[in-house]
Amino acid sequence: MIEVDLVKEAVRQRKARSETFLGFEYLRFSDDFKDIPRGTAIFQDTVIWGYPHIGRIFILERGLKEQFKNPFWVEEKVDGYNVRVFKVGDRVIALSRGGYICPFTTDRLPDFIDLKFFEDNPDLILCAEVAGPENPYIEESPPFVEEDVRFFVFDIMRKNEQGFLSQEDKLRLIENYSLPSVEVFGKFQREDVGELKELLLRLNEEGREGVVFKEESEENRRAKYITSYANLSDIKVTTKNMLQLPPEYYTNRVLRLVLFMEEEGIERTEHLYEELGRAFIDGLFEAIEQFKREHKVYRTFRCRFRSRDNAVALMELLHRTSRHIQVIERELKQEGDYWILTFDKVFLNMTGLLGHLLSGGLVFD
């Protein structure tokens, strides 16, 4: 457990706050506080620790030598959003990375996994990525999820404990309960750079995001490595809303893209220059054209629910937590076994700037 005095101090400093949602009352850490990561949640006497930050390696060969001393597992990093799934009382719920109860993921859990897992293992927490084009949070999705969303387990934790189950225990549970999981490419050593470069080149060609390295040791060191495709894709899908993001979001991705190409020996071509320019420019053209037509800049999201109430709860959550974004419901209707929710996220900063510029306003550099 976390010491009571530490919790009180976090609340006083507004690093933790009480939340009431979907019938649950709990304490959510909205920011990192001392050694408590953002997203940590306390349900009465149960602590669900936040998922730890994992650093990125920019140079593969030097990075592996610097960060790892022992053999490590290599798993796919799926392009989606992070959740922790666990049982509270007689219900199984999903928490977002920031510690909010996610009505969408919670609603869809029976579609992804056999909930008997939590009857047999009530003390365990599944850490998973939810990915696909019909999710309510992010614009990107992996190429192998063409519709709806899928669920990929990548770690398992215990309640009230930081850290993860061993790789062997995790893989055993995944197999025993037929849990969907990220692809595990095997165990490697830091000298296996050539083989890892071949793997990453293949993932890049297939339009996949990258990998996570997980050391087999008590320290359990971890690091991420991202393909050039993923960096280009990040730029492409966010330029419509680029005013929401800090400049280093883009400079880091351009740098990672170039370093990946340099290390993998990928040739510089006119096509690459065109694609990088297109990634920046197309989104801005689309934003301008959209504003001229509709006087707002937005993206439309579509997702499926088993329960109408959970769709309504998601809209409530988005209204409450979205900053600099206006969420507008388009439609909620039943199609077969699912309720289909369609809504827009209006990017207020870009909408405001284009309104000012296109009406002849001044900007002082």
VEXGUBA-631783 format. One record per residue: x, y, z of N, C-alpha, C in turn; residue in one letter; residue number from 1. Coordinates in pm, whole numbers, always signed. Atoms other than C-alpha are relative to their C-alpha. Example, Ala and Ser with C-alpha at 12.3 -4.5 7.8 and 13.67 -1.06 7.14 Angstrom:
 n_east n_north   n_up ca_east ca_north  ca_up c_east c_north   c_up residuo num
    +89    -119     +0   +1230     -450   +780    +90    +120     +0       a   1
    -82    -119     -6   +1367     -106   +714    -77    +109    +73       s   2
//
This chain:
 n_east n_north   n_up ca_east ca_north  ca_up c_east c_north   c_up residuo num
    +83    -121     +0      +0       +0     +0    +87    +126     +0       m   1
    -67    -129     -4     +95     +364    -39    -31     +65   +135       i   2
    +19     -60   -132    +146     +547   +291   -106    +109     -5       e   3
   +112     -95     -5    -154     +756   +397    +51    +143     -7       v   4
    -53    -137     +1     +59    +1067   +459    +44     +41   -140       d   5
    -43     -29   +137    +200    +1042   +107   -121     +30    -89       l   6
   +123     -24    +76    -150    +1022    -39    -57    +138    +33       v   7
    +52    -131    -42    -262    +1324   +165    +82    +113    -60       k   8
    -87    -103    +58     +39    +1522    +44    -26     +15   -149       e   9
    +29      -5   +144     -35    +1429   -318   -131     +73    -27       a  10
   +128     -69    +16    -394    +1547   -277    +16    +149    +24       v  11
    -23    -143    -30    -279    +1875   -119    +68     +70   -116       r  12
    -73     -60   +111     -45    +1936   -411    -71     -19   -134       q  13
    +83     +21   +119    -320    +1845   -659    +65     -93   -102       r  14
    -56    +106    +84    -125    +1551   -793    -89    -124     +1       k  15
    +96    +110     -8    -406    +1314   -693   -136     +59    +32       a  16
   +135     -53    -22    -781    +1361   -690   -101    -113     +5       r  17
   +107     +99    -11   -1099    +1176   -607    -80      -3   -130       s  18
    +80     +18   +120   -1295    +1035   -901   -123     -85    +34       e  19
   +121     +80    -10   -1651     +905   -918    -51     -23   -141       t  20
    +40     +29   +137   -1747     +725  -1237    -47    -145    -10       f  21
    +58    +133    +23   -1958     +425  -1344    -27     -75   +131       l  22
    +32     +63   -128   -2052     +363   -981   +119     -26    +89       g  23
   -121     +22    -80   -1693     +357   -854    +49    +133    +57       f  24
    -70    -113    -60   -1523     +597   -615   +144     -44    +24       e  25
   -141     +37    -16   -1144     +595   -622    +87    +124     -7       y  26
    -96    -110     +4    -835     +813   -600    +92     -22   -120       l  27
    -81     +10   +122    -644     +885   -922   +117     +98     +7       r  28
   -117     -87     +8    -290    +1020   -948     +6     +58   -141       f  29
     +7     -66   +129    -315    +1275  -1228   +138     +38    -54       s  30
   -138     -29    +39     +63    +1336  -1235    +93     -93    +75       d  31
   -102     +71    -77    +381    +1159  -1133    +19     +73   +132       d  32
    -22     -61   -132    +437    +1216   -762   +100     -86    +75       f  33
   -110     +74    -62    +768    +1111   -606    +20    -131    -78       k  34
    -20    +124    +76    +793     +739   -695   -132     -62    -45       d  35
   +132     +50    +42    +422     +705   -777    -28     +50   -142       i  36
    +22     -45   +138    +359     +710  -1154   -141     +50    -25       p  37
   +131     -49    +46     +77     +901  -1318    -87    -119    -39       r  38
    +93    +106    +35    -233     +686  -1361    -20    -103   +109       g  39
    +22     +90   -114    -195     +501  -1031   -138     +29    +59       t  40
   +135     -16    -54    -540     +441   -880    -14     -82   +128       a  41
    +23     +69   -128    -650     +345   -528   -150     -22    +16       i  42
   +138     +40    -24    -978     +156   -485     -7     -57   +142       f  43
     +5     +40   -141   -1031     +142   -107   +136     -55    +43       q  44
   -127     +55    -47    -756      -99     +3    +82     -64   -112       d  45
    -70     +59   +114    -637     -191   -348    +68    +108    -83       t  46
    -75     -93    +84    -364       -7   -539    +23     -63   -137       v  47
    -31     +38   +138    -349      -36   -917   +110     +95    -46       i  48
   -112     -88    +32      -4      +99   -995     -5     +44   -146       w  49
     -7     -51   +136     +37     +319  -1299   +105     -73    -81       g  50
    -99     +65    +86    +219     +176  -1598   +122     +91    -10       y  51
   -120     -85     -4    +581     +298  -1583    +37     +56   -137       p  52
    -52     -59   +123    +743     +523  -1840   +112     -89    -55       h  53
   -106     +78    +65    +966     +342  -2091    +71     +92    -98       i  54
    -77     -87    +87   +1246     +532  -2261    +20     -59   -139       g  55
    -23     +40   +138   +1327     +520  -2631   +149      -4    -31       r  56
   -135      +4    +57   +1651     +414  -2796     -6     +64   -138       i  57
     -5     -62   +132   +1741     +632  -3094   +101     -71    -91       f  58
   -103     +73    +76   +2055     +438  -3202     +1    -144    +52       i  59
    +23    +137    -45   +1998      +62  -3189   +125     -64    +60       l  60
   -118     +73    -45   +2350      -81  -3160    +58     +60   +128       e  61
    -56     -65   -119   +2486     +174  -2912   -100      -2   +115       r  62
   +102      -1   -104   +2156     +188  -2726    -10    -132    +74       g  63
     +8    +132    -64   +2143     -186  -2663   +120     -25    +91       l  64
   -120     +20    -81   +2502     -192  -2537     -3     +85   +126       k  65
     +4     -92   -114   +2437     +104  -2309   -107     -40   +102       e  66
   +116     +20    -88   +2101       -8  -2167    -11    -141    +56       q  67
    +23    +139    -42   +2123     -388  -2137   +130     -75    +26       f  68
   -114     +86    -34   +2365     -625  -1969    -36    -148    -15       k  69
    +48    +138     +2   +2153     -941  -1976    -86     -24   -124       n  70
    +91     +28   +112   +1946    -1120  -2243   -134     +69    +20       p  71
   +128     -72     -7   +1618     -949  -2326    -97     -59   -102       f  72
   +105     +40    +91   +1288    -1037  -2486    -36    +117    -91       w  73
    +42    -103    +95   +1171     -850  -2793   -145     -27    -39       v  74
   +143     +12    +31    +798     -788  -2842    -42    +115    -89       e  75
    +51    -107    +84    +600     -588  -3091    -62    +111    +84       e  76
    +70    -115    -57    +494     -238  -2990   -116     +33    -94       k  77
   +119     -19    +82    +139     -213  -3121    -47    +145    +13       v  78
    +41    -140     +4      +8     +129  -3222   -145     +14    +44       d  79
   +135     -14    -54    -292     +180  -2994     +3     +81   +128       g  80
     -1     -68   -129    -380     +302  -2646     +8    -105   +111       y  81
    -39     +88   -109    -270     +150  -2315   -111      -8   +106       n  82
    +98     +19   -108    -512       +0  -2058    +51    -103    +99       v  83
    -21    +103   -102    -494     -198  -1733   -137     -54    +37       r  84
   +130     +64    -20    -775     -448  -1680     +7     -87   +125       v  85
     -4     +72   -127    -864     -596  -1340   -142     -10    +56       f  86
   +130     +21    -63   -1149     -704  -1114    -10     +82   +128       k  87
    +31     -73   -123   -1301     -477   -849   -138     -47    +46       v  88
   +127     +57    -44   -1573     -641   -642    -41    -110    -96       g  89
    +46    +102    +95   -1780     -840   -890     +5     +50   -144       d  90
     -7     -56   +135   -1695     -624  -1195   +144      +6    -49       r  91
   -131     -14    +64   -1404     -621  -1438     -1    +131    -77       v  92
     -4    -132    +64   -1301     -274  -1555   +137     +25    -61       i  93
   -125     -40    +65   -1033     -108  -1765    +33    +143    +37       a  94
    -49    -135    -27    -825     +194  -1665    +86     +46   -117       l  95
    -88     -58   +102    -664     +424  -1920   +137     +27    +59       s  96
   -135     -31    -46    -297     +521  -1900     -3    +108   +109       r  97
    +10    -108    -97    -402     +832  -1709    -79     -34   +124       g  98
    +72     +43   -120    -608     +633  -1458   -149     +21     -3       g  99
   +145     -13    +13    -958     +705  -1589    -61    -137    -31       y 100
    +73    +120    +41   -1211     +422  -1606    -48     +22   -143       i 101
    +34     -14   +141   -1259     +367  -1979   -130     -75    -30       c 102
   +127     +68    +27   -1626     +294  -2062     +4     -84   -127       p 103
     -6     +73   +127   -1540     +182  -2416    +69    -135    +19       f 104
    -73    +125    -18   -1276      -77  -2324    -73     -93    +96       t 105
    +74     +81    -97   -1474     -195  -2020   -119     -68    -66       t 106
   +117     +53    +71   -1780     -242  -2241    +38    -117    -90       d 107
    -36     +98   +103   -1593     -447  -2502    +82    -118    +52       r 108
    -85    +107    -52   -1390     -673  -2271    -51    -141    -31       l 109
    +45    +136    +32   -1617     -978  -2321    +23     -41   -145       p 110
    -31     +31   +140   -1546     -951  -2695   +146     -42    -18       d 111
   -144     +21    +16   -1172     -974  -2634    +53    -121    +76       f 112
    -57    +102    -88   -1110    -1216  -2346   -109     -74    +75       i 113
    +88     +76    -88   -1272    -1484  -2133    +17     +56   +142       d 114
    -11     -65   -130   -1349    -1302  -1807    +20    -100   +114       l 115
    -32    +102   -100   -1303    -1633  -1623   +143     +17    +50       k 116
   -139     -26    -42    -937    -1529  -1613     +2     +69   +135       f 117
     -2     -77   -124   -1023    -1287  -1333    -69     -73   +115       f 118
    +54     +85   -106   -1233    -1540  -1143   +109     -89    +56       e 119
   -109     +88    -43    -929    -1766  -1132   +119     +78    +55       d 120
   -118     -80    -37    -677    -1482  -1085    -44    +141    +42       n 121
    +56    -131    -37    -851    -1197   -896   +106    +103    +40       p 122
   -105     -93    -42    -516    -1047   -789    +82     +52   -117       d 123
    -82     -37   +115    -383    -1002  -1143    -62    +114    -82       l 124
    +38    -113    +85    -396     -705  -1381    +57     -26   -139       i 125
    -48     +13   +137    -375     -740  -1758    +34    +138    -54       l 126
    -42    -123    +68    -177     -464  -1928     -9     -27   -150       c 127
    +26     +31   +141    -287     -439  -2289     -7    +127    -83       a 128
    +18    -106    +98    -295     -226  -2599   -129     -29    -76       e 129
   +121     +11    +82    -629     -165  -2770    +27     +79   -128       v 130
    -40     -64   +125    -579      -87  -3137   -100     -33   -111       a 131
    +89     +19   +113    -786      -43  -3449    -62    +132    -41       g 132
    +54    -126    +52    -958     +221  -3662   -125     +50    +72       p 133
   +124     -42    -66   -1278     +225  -3452    +21     +13   +151       e 134
    -23     -29   -141   -1133     +345  -3122    -32    +147    +25       n 135
    +45    -138    -26   -1240     +668  -2947   +110     +99    +34       p 136
   -105     -87    -53    -898     +812  -2866   +103     +46   -102       y 137
   -111     -37    +88    -632     +805  -3138    -36     -29   -146       i 138
    +32     +12   +142    -633     +838  -3516    +70    -117    -67       e 139
    -80    +104    +65    -370     +575  -3592    -48    -140    +40       e 140
    +24    +140    -34    -409     +198  -3604    +95     -86    -82       s 141
    -94     +85    +73    -186      -93  -3711    -64     -55   -128       p 142
    +54     +45   +129    -223     -224  -4068    -72    -134     +8       p 143
    +62    +132    -10    -327     -570  -3947   -134      +3    +75       f 144
   +135     -13    -57    -642     -434  -3775    -77     +92    -94       v 145
    +63     -77   +107    -863     -324  -4063   -136     +57    +39       e 146
   +128     -53    -45   -1190     -270  -3875    -14     -22   +150       e 147
    +27     +12   -143   -1324     -228  -3521   +131     +16    +79       d 148
   -122      -4    -80   -1053     -281  -3254    +34    -142    +45       v 149
    -46    +125    -59    -847     -565  -3111    +78     +30   +127       r 150
    -55     -10   -135    -693     -629  -2771   +127     -84     +5       f 151
   -129     +69     +2    -325     -722  -2720    +66     +11   +138       f 152
    -67      +2   -131    -187     -824  -2379   +151      +7    -21       v 153
   -146      -5    +10    +178     -726  -2331    +70     -13   +135       f 154
    -58     +19   -134    +232     -743  -1952   -110     -43    +95       d 155
    +94     +33   -107     +68     -878  -1637    +61     +47   +131       i 156
    -43     -52   -130     +91     -708  -1296    -84     -65   +110       m 157
    +81     +38   -116     -34     -786   -946    -51    +125    +70       r 158
    +52    -111    -79    -257     -560   -742    +94     +27   +118       k 159
    -80     -44   -115     -72     -362   -474   +150     -19    -18       n 160
   -143     +21    +22    +265     -439   -635    +45     +72   -126       e 161
    -61     -53   +121    +490     -253   -874    +77    -111    -70       q 162
    -71    +102    +74    +663     -448  -1146    -96     -97    -68       g 163
    +77     +90    +86    +549     -735  -1365    +30    -146    +32       f 164
    -29    +142     -4    +517    -1110  -1369   +116     -29    -95       l 165
   -110     +39    +89    +812    -1287  -1529    -55     -31   -139       s 166
    +41     +29   +137    +803    -1343  -1903    -57    -142    -10       q 167
    +47    +139     +5    +762    -1718  -1849   -140     -13    +58       e 168
   +132      +6    -61    +466    -1674  -1614   -105     +68    -88       d 169
    +93     -71    +88    +307    -1422  -1848    -38     -86   -120       k 170
    +27     +80   +120    +340    -1646  -2153    -82    -124    +35       l 171
    +78    +117    -42    +204    -1943  -1957   -147     +37    +17       r 172
   +138     -43    -20    -108    -1750  -1855    -67     +35   -133       l 173
    +54     -33   +132    -154    -1617  -2209    -42    -127    -73       i 174
    +32    +126    +68    -144    -1972  -2342   -116     -72    +68       e 175
   +103     +75    -72    -360    -2126  -2068   -139     +59    -18       n 176
   +131     -66    +11    -638    -1868  -2109    -27     +54   -140       y 177
    +18     -43   +140    -598    -1808  -2484    -17    +151    -11       s 178
     +8    -146     +2    -540    -1438  -2424    +64     +54   -127       l 179
    -65     -63   +116    -475    -1228  -2734   +118     +83    +48       p 180
   -120     -69    -48    -127    -1080  -2710    +79     +58   -116       s 181
    -92     -53   +100    +138     -883  -2891    +90    -113    -48       v 182
    -91    +102    +52    +377    -1080  -3108   +132      +5    +76       e 183
   -128     +13    -69    +682    -1205  -2919   +100     -57    -99       v 184
    -96     +40   +103    +985    -1228  -3147   +111     -89    +54       f 185
    -99     +90    -58   +1204    -1417  -2902    +93     +71    +96       g 186
    -98     -52    -93   +1494    -1372  -2664   +130     +28    -75       k 187
   -120     -43    +70   +1804    -1186  -2782   +104     +48   +100       f 188
   -104     -66    -76   +2134    -1053  -2657    +43    +125    -75       q 189
    -33    -128    +62   +2281     -712  -2724    +94     -14   -119       r 190
    -87     +23   +116   +2527     -865  -2970    -78     -38   -125       e 191
    +80     +47   +115   +2240     -978  -3196    -54    +116    -83       d 192
    +46    -122    +66   +2223     -639  -3366    -41     -28   -145       v 193
    +31     +28   +139   +2228     -777  -3720   -137     -63    -17       g 194
   +130     +67     +7   +1930    -1005  -3661   -113     +97    +36       e 195
   +102     -97    -41   +1739     -726  -3485    -23    +105   -108       l 196
    +16     -97   +109   +1806     -483  -3771    -86     -59   -112       k 197
    +82     +65   +102   +1659     -735  -4015   -146      -4    +43       e 198
   +136      +2    -52   +1353     -772  -3793    -65    +137    -12       l 199
    +57    -134     +2   +1303     -397  -3766    -22     +51   -142       l 200
    +19     -39   +139   +1350     -346  -4138   -128     -63    -55       l 201
   +124     +66    +43   +1073     -601  -4199   -123     +68    +59       r 202
   +113     -68    -63    +843     -433  -3948    -25    +136    -64       l 203
    +15    -130    +65    +910      -98  -4112    -69     -15   -135       n 204
    +61     +23   +132    +821     -237  -4456   -146     -40    +12       e 205
   +138     +43    -22    +500     -383  -4310    -85    +109    +65       e 206
    +76    -110    -58    +398      -47  -4161    -34     -21   +146       g 207
    +24     +26   -142    +429     -160  -3798    +85     +93    +85       r 208
    -54    -112    -77    +525      +67  -3512   +141     -22    +51       e 209
   -133     +20    -56    +830      -93  -3354     +0    -114   +100       g 210
    -16    +109    -97    +943     -310  -3064    +26     +58   +139       v 211
    -38     -29   -138    +989     -311  -2687    +99    -108    +42       v 212
   -100     +91    -54   +1299     -467  -2532    -24     -14   +150       f 213
    +27     +25   -141   +1244     -631  -2191   +107     -95    +55       k 214
   -112     +78    -52   +1550     -749  -2001    -47    -106    +98       e 215
    +30    +110    -92   +1536    -1080  -1818    +94     +11   +120       e 216
    -83     -24   -117   +1675     -962  -1485    -85     +61   +110       s 217
    +72     -62   -111   +1574     -828  -1144    -28    +147    -29       e 218
    +21    -142    +33   +1618     -472  -1275   -112     +17   -103       e 219
   +105      -2   +102   +1379     -557  -1562     +8    +127    -85       n 220
    -20    -118    +85   +1527     -283  -1781    -83     -12   -127       r 221
    +83      +0   +120   +1312     -181  -2075    +33    +120    -88       r 222
    -20    -110    +94   +1339      +34  -2386    -85     -25   -123       a 223
    +78      +8   +124   +1141     +110  -2702    +87     +42   -118       k 224
    -67     -43   +123   +1261     +141  -3059   -106      +4   -110       y 225
   +111     -27    +91   +1036     +286  -3329    +49      +4   -145       i 226
    -37      +1   +141   +1042     +236  -3707    -19    +138    -63       t 227
    +16    -127    +71   +1071     +521  -3956   -143     +16    -50       s 228
   +140      -7    +44    +724     +434  -4087    -87     +60   +109       y 229
    +84     -49   -110    +573     +498  -3744    +21    +149    +23       a 230
    -27    -142    -19    +745     +835  -3713    -68     +83   -108       n 231
    +65     -70   +110    +618     +940  -4055   -152      +1    +19       l 232
   +144     +11    -22    +268     +818  -3969    -46     +93   +111       s 233
    +34     -92   -110    +268    +1012  -3640    -14    +143    -50       d 234
     +4    -136    +53    +344    +1332  -3827   -124     +19    -87       i 235
   +111     -11    +96     +84    +1265  -4094   -135     +17    +68       k 236
   +134      -1    -60    -210    +1206  -3860    -20    +114    +99       v 237
    +15    -103   -103    -137    +1493  -3620     +9    +143    -53       t 238
    -20    -138    +47     -68    +1794  -3846   -131     +80     +0       t 239
   +128     -69     -4    -438    +1875  -3856    -24     +66   +136       k 240
    +16     -49   -136    -411    +1936  -3483   +136     +38    +59       n 241
   -139     -18    -43     -45    +2040  -3465    +15    +108   +107       m 242
    -12    -105   -102    -112    +2345  -3245    -17     -56   +141       l 243
    +18     +62   -131    -203    +2108  -2961   +130     -62    +52       q 244
   -119     +77    -35    +143    +1948  -2963   +122     +91    +10       l 245
   -122     -80    -11    +481    +2086  -2853    +89     -19   -122       p 246
    -87     +12   +118    +741    +2153  -3127    +87    -124     +2       p 247
    -90    +116     -6    +964    +1872  -2999    -70    -130    -40       e 248
    +71    +118    +50    +690    +1622  -3088    +43     -29   -143       y 249
    -35     +17   +141    +778    +1681  -3453   +151     -13    -21       y 250
   -145      +9    +19   +1153    +1741  -3423    +52    -137    +44       t 251
    -43    +133    -45   +1194    +1416  -3226    -32    -106   -105       n 252
    +39    +101    +98   +1008    +1219  -3491    +80     +11   -129       r 253
    -86     -15   +118   +1203    +1365  -3781   +139     -54    +30       v 254
   -133     +49    -38   +1527    +1292  -3595     +1    -152     +9       l 255
     +7    +147    -11   +1418     +935  -3513    -10     -64   -138       r 256
    +15     +53   +136   +1316     +880  -3875   +135      -5    -70       l 257
   -129      -8    +69   +1655     +993  -4008   +100     -97    +63       v 258
    -94     +91    -66   +1853     +797  -3747    -33    -146    -32       l 259
    +39    +137    +36   +1653     +480  -3822    +49     -31   -141       f 260
    -43     +21   +138   +1724     +519  -4194   +151     -14    -10       m 261
   -146      +2     +5   +2092     +588  -4135    +53    -132    +53       e 262
    -49    +124    -60   +2137     +285  -3910    -40    -122    -81       e 263
    +47    +114    +79   +1932      +53  -4132    +54      +3   -143       e 264
    -54     -10   +135   +2109     +173  -4447   -107     +22   -105       g 265
   +108     -27    +95   +1784     +288  -4609    +39    +121    -85       i 266
    -45    -103    +93   +1856     +497  -4916    -91    +123     +4       e 267
    +76    -124    +11   +1751     +861  -4932    -48     +14   -145       r 268
    +57      -9   +134   +1518     +906  -5226    -92    +121    -10       t 269
    +96    -108    +21   +1300    +1173  -5380   -137     -38    +58       e 270
   +128     +47    -54   +1004     +959  -5274     -7     +27   +150       h 271
     -2     -26   -144   +1110     +989  -4909    -23    +148    +28       l 272
    +17    -144    -22   +1143    +1367  -4931   -144     +42    -28       y 273
   +139     -32    +34    +803    +1382  -5097    -94     -47   +110       e 274
    +87     +54   -105    +645    +1161  -4829     +8     +82   +128       e 275
    -14     -81   -121    +788    +1367  -4544    -69    +135    -17       l 276
    +69    -126    +25    +669    +1690  -4702   -150     -18     -3       g 277
   +143     +28     +8    +331    +1536  -4776    -59     -22   +140       r 278
    +49     +27   -135    +300    +1421  -4413    -33    +129    +73       a 279
    +25    -129    -63    +324    +1782  -4297   -109     +79    -72       f 280
    +81     -95    +75    +142    +1959  -4577   -144     -47    -22       i 281
   +135     +48    +31    -156    +1735  -4655    -99     +28   +112       d 282
    +89     -24   -113    -301    +1765  -4306    -40    +146    +11       g 283
    +30    -143     -7    -277    +2143  -4319    -95     +42   -112       l 284
    +94     -28   +109    -443    +2160  -4661   -141     -50    +37       f 285
   +129     +56    -38    -718    +1933  -4530    -68     +87   +106       e 286
    +56     -86   -104    -763    +2156  -4224    -56    +129    -59       a 287
    +44    -126    +62    -789    +2471  -4437   -128     -22    -81       i 288
   +119     +28    +82   -1036    +2314  -4680   -121     -30    +87       e 289
   +110     +33    -91   -1244    +2178  -4393    -54    +126    +67       q 290
    +45    -124    -65   -1253    +2517  -4221    -81     +85    -98       f 291
    +73     -80    +98   -1361    +2690  -4541   -141     -54    -23       k 292
   +131     +61    +22   -1648    +2442  -4582    -91     +12   +122       r 293
    +84     +20   -119   -1764    +2409  -4221    +34     +92   +117       e 294
    -41     -95   -104   -1588    +2680  -4017    +48     -69   +127       h 295
    -62     +70   -113   -1423    +2423  -3792    +94    -107    -56       k 296
    -96    +105    +36   -1136    +2172  -3802    -22    -116    +97       v 297
    +37    +112    -88   -1216    +1825  -3670    +36    -133    -63       y 298
     -4    +139    +47   -1181    +1449  -3698   -122     -72    +52       r 299
   +118     +78    -39   -1470    +1205  -3686    +44    -138    +47       t 300
    -30    +130    -59   -1452     +894  -3467   -126     -86     +0       f 301
   +111     +95     -1   -1669     +583  -3479    +41    -119    +85       r 302
    -32    +118    -80   -1683     +303  -3222   -127     -76    +36       c 303
   +111     +92    -26   -1902       +6  -3128    -10     -31   +149       r 304
    +25     +32   -141   -2059      -66  -2789   -101    -114    +11       f 305
   +100    +102    -32   -2243     -363  -2645   -118     +63    +74       r 306
   +102     -65    -82   -2434     -128  -2412    -12    +147    -37       s 307
    +22    -142    +29   -2590     +208  -2495    +48     +87   +115       r 308
    -40     -79   -117   -2522     +329  -2139   +150     +28     -1       d 309
   -144     -21     +3   -2149     +282  -2188    +40    +100   -108       n 310
    -26    -102   +103   -2158     +488  -2508    -27    +139    +56       a 311
    +33    -128    -64   -2327     +769  -2315   +108     +36   +102       v 312
   -104     -25   -100   -2067     +730  -2038   +131     +45    -65       a 313
   -121     -44    +69   -1783     +764  -2289    -10    +147    -38       l 314
    +17    -141    +36   -1924    +1093  -2416    +14     +89   +123       m 315
    -15     -76   -124   -1948    +1214  -2057   +147     +14    +38       e 316
   -143      -2    -33   -1584    +1119  -1996    +76     +94    -94       l 317
    -71     -84    +96   -1464    +1289  -2315    -31    +148    +22       l 318
    +36    -139    -28   -1655    +1608  -2236    +75     +51   +123       h 319
    -60     -42   -127   -1504    +1613  -1888   +152     +11     -8       r 320
   -146      +7     -2   -1143    +1538  -1980    +68     +66   -119       t 321
    -62     -57   +120   -1086    +1697  -2323    +35    +147    +22       s 322
    -45    -138    -10    -881    +2016  -2322    +31     +52   -141       r 323
    -22     -63   +131    -869    +2251  -2622    -65     -79   -113       h 324
    +74     +79    +99   -1098    +2002  -2798   -147      +1    +39       i 325
   +144      +7    -23   -1474    +2019  -2832    -51    -132    -57       q 326
    +52    +130    +43   -1647    +1681  -2851   -149     +16    -30       v 327
   +139     -17    +45   -1973    +1678  -3049    -53    -134    -50       i 328
    +60    +126    +44   -2192    +1371  -3082    -73     +20   -132       e 329
    +72      -1   +127   -2314    +1301  -3434   -121     -93     +4       r 330
   +108     +99     +6   -2517     +985  -3390    +30    -115    +94       e 331
     -9    +123    -80   -2583     +694  -3156   -118     -87    -41       l 332
   +108     +84    +50   -2780     +413  -3315    +39    -147    +12       k 333
    -24    +143    -12   -2818      +38  -3289     +9     -63   -138       q 334
    -18     +77   +122   -2686     -184  -3567    +31    -143    +40       e 335
    -20    +138    -41   -2730     -554  -3503    +18     -10   +150       g 336
    -24     +22   -143   -2578     -648  -3169    +71    +118    +67       d 337
    -79    -110    -56   -2392     -319  -3122    -71    +135    -14       y 338
    +35    -141    +13   -2461      +46  -3058   +118     +71    -64       w 339
   -105     -70    +73   -2263     +261  -3302     -3    +148    +39       i 340
    -14    -140    -39   -2142     +594  -3166    +93     +70    -98       l 341
    -82     -83    +88   -2013     +858  -3408     +7    +140    +60       t 342
    -16    -134    -58   -1869    +1185  -3281   +120     +70    -63       f 343
   -110     -82    +51   -1638    +1469  -3382    +83     +53   +116       d 344
    -88     -76    -90   -1337    +1610  -3201    +42    +125    -77       k 345
    -30    -127    +64   -1314    +1977  -3296   +125     +59    +65       v 346
   -127     -53    -50    -961    +2118  -3263    -11    +152    +11       f 347
    +34    -141    -21   -1028    +2458  -3111   +115     +93    -34       l 348
   -114     -88    +28    -676    +2601  -3142    +18     +20   -150       n 349
    -16     -12   +146    -646    +2523  -3514   -120     +71    -61       m 350
   +120     -68    +50   -1005    +2633  -3575    +11    +150    +23       t 351
    -12    -142    -31    -939    +2964  -3401   +106     +70    -83       g 352
   -108     -62    +77    -609    +3031  -3578    -40     +18   -146       l 353
    +39     -11   +141    -745    +2956  -3925   -110    +105    -17       l 354
   +103    -103     +8   -1051    +3170  -3854    +61    +139     +1       g 355
    -68    -130     -8    -820    +3458  -3762    +77     +30   -129       h 356
    -84     -23   +118    -581    +3412  -4056    -82     +18   -127       l 357
    +77      -5   +124    -841    +3350  -4325    -94    +121     -7       l 358
    +80    -123     +2   -1032    +3662  -4220    +88    +124    -10       s 359
    -92    -112    +20    -720    +3874  -4271    +68     +49   +125       g 360
    -60     -43   -126    -595    +3888  -3912   +151      +5     -5       g 361
   -145     -15    -10    -241    +3983  -3814    +59    -103    +96       l 362
    -79     +83    -91     +20    +3755  -3657   +137     +65    +12       v 363
   -131     -60    -23    +333    +3904  -3500   +100    -108    +36       f 364
   -102    +104    -22    +637    +3673  -3526    +92     +40   +115       d 365
//
